[in-house]
Structure formats: structure tokens, C-alpha cells
């Protein structure tokens, strides 16, 4: 059974917890939390991989890790911020 990834990132004084895990319905979910609140979610399908004749758990684990690293890069690039920073003018 392939397990997910969990990483804490400190970016610009904010600690983000990034969690990526496989789902039973052929998906990969990544959720980003700050202070226990969800600030970002990303879902992708891995059905193509599961349907492949050369599927193996190592390939699924690599796909999970790639998505996990992508979201970490987006945090470091400033694309993902706490909800209060996304709010527009009142």
C-alpha cells in the first residue's frame, strides 16, 4: 500500500502543512493547511497510471511525490497563501 507525504514548510513567516495522499477513486489529493485551516486543495487523477500494463506501486509513489513537490514549489513561489491574504478589499 502506497502511503502519502506530509511536509511542513516555513515561507515568509507562515508555516504550511502540505499533505498528499492517494484516494481509492483513482485520485491524488494534496491539501495545504495553515494553523489547522485548509487554504488550498489540489486533486488529480492517476487512472491512466492504474490502467497501464506496467503499473507498479513505485510509479504511483513517484506520481504522488511529483504532485507534492509541485505544490511546495507553488507555496515557495508565492502562488499559495493563507486565506486572509487572498481576500480582496472590503
Secondary structure per residue as TSV (DSSP state, phi and psi in degrees):
chain	resnum	aa	ss	phi	psi
A	1	X	-	360.0	129.7
A	2	X	-	-82.9	128.8
A	3	X	-	-96.2	165.4
A	4	X	-	-90.2	-168.1
A	5	X	E	-124.5	143.5
A	6	X	E	-134.3	128.2
A	7	X	E	-141.5	137.8
A	8	X	E	-100.6	131.7
A	9	X	E	-122.7	131.6
A	10	X	E	-104.7	113.4
A	11	X	E	-131.6	120.7
A	12	X	T	52.1	42.6
A	13	X	T	80.2	3.6
A	14	X	E	-112.5	132.4
A	15	X	E	-94.9	121.8
A	16	X	E	-108.6	136.9
A	17	X	E	-107.4	120.6
A	18	X	E	-108.6	124.2
A	19	X	E	-126.1	122.4
A	20	X	E	-122.8	131.5
A	21	X	E	-149.7	151.8
A	22	X	E	-77.4	151.1
A	23	X	E	-117.2	153.2
A	24	X	T	-61.6	-31.3
A	25	X	T	-87.1	38.8
A	26	X	T	61.5	37.8
A	27	X	E	-124.5	164.2
A	28	X	E	-125.6	123.1
A	29	X	E	-111.6	133.7
A	30	X	E	-121.7	128.3
A	31	X	E	-123.1	136.4
A	32	X	E	-112.8	129.8
A	33	X	E	-119.1	147.5
A	34	X	E	-132.9	128.9
A	35	X	T	52.1	36.4
A	36	X	T	84.4	-7.0
A	37	X	E	-99.8	141.4
A	38	X	E	-75.0	125.4
A	39	X	E	-112.8	-13.1
A	40	X	E	-163.6	142.2
A	41	X	E	-134.3	141.0
A	42	X	E	-136.9	129.6
A	43	X	E	-124.8	141.3
A	44	X	E	-139.6	163.4
A	45	X	E	-99.4	145.7
A	46	X	-	-123.1	22.0
A	47	X	H	-59.0	-38.4
A	48	X	H	-59.3	-39.9
A	49	X	H	-69.0	-43.9
A	50	X	H	-64.8	-31.7
A	51	X	H	-82.6	-10.9
A	52	X	S	-70.3	138.8
A	53	X	T	-65.8	-21.6
A	54	X	T	-103.1	25.4
A	55	X	-	-60.2	140.3
A	56	X	-	-151.2	160.2
A	57	X	H	-63.5	-29.6
A	58	X	H	-62.6	-38.0
A	59	X	H	-67.8	-38.7
A	60	X	H	-65.0	-42.3
A	61	X	H	-61.0	-40.8
A	62	X	H	-64.0	-39.8
A	63	X	H	-64.5	-42.1
A	64	X	H	-60.1	-46.6
A	65	X	H	-64.1	-39.3
A	66	X	H	-60.5	-45.8
A	67	X	H	-65.1	-41.7
A	68	X	H	-59.0	-46.8
A	69	X	H	-65.7	-36.2
A	70	X	H	-60.4	-45.8
A	71	X	H	-67.5	-39.0
A	72	X	H	-60.4	-41.9
A	73	X	H	-63.0	-37.8
A	74	X	H	-66.1	-36.1
A	75	X	H	-64.7	-50.3
A	76	X	H	-63.4	-27.3
A	77	X	T	-84.5	-1.3
A	78	X	T	84.3	7.3
A	79	X	S	-76.7	-27.2
A	80	X	S	-116.3	123.2
A	81	X	-	-135.1	163.6
A	82	X	-	-58.3	153.3
A	83	X	H	-54.1	-37.7
A	84	X	H	-63.4	-25.6
A	85	X	H	-83.6	-14.9
A	86	X	H	-86.5	-18.9
A	87	X	-	-64.7	138.3
A	88	X	-	-85.2	-174.5
A	89	X	-	-64.0	147.1
A	90	X	-	-85.5	360.0
